[in-house]
Amino acid sequence: MGEIRQFPTTKVEEQQLEEMTKELEAMYKALESAHGLINELELQCAELEAGYDAKFAKHVEVVGVENVSVHLLNYCTQAEDHIYGQKN
C-alpha cells in the first residue's frame, strides 16, 4: 500500500507555527548578540583609528607626506587631507 499522509489540520498548522516561532526566537537572539558584538568592534576600531591618525600625523611631520609608505595611508582617515595639503 501507498504512504498515508495526514491531512493538514488546525492542530498540525499550530504545531508548525510553534516550531517556527522557536526558530525565529533563536535567530533573533543570535542577531541581537551579533549586533552587540559589531557595535563593540566598531567602538574599538574608532578608538584605534583615532590613535593611528594621531601617530600618522606625527610621522608625516617628521618624514614629510611624500616619504610616507603608501600602505600606511590605507587606514588613516585623514590621508587625503595630508596628501592634498589640507593638513601639515
Helices and strands as residue ranges (DSSP letters): H 10-63, G 65-67, G 70-73, H 79-83
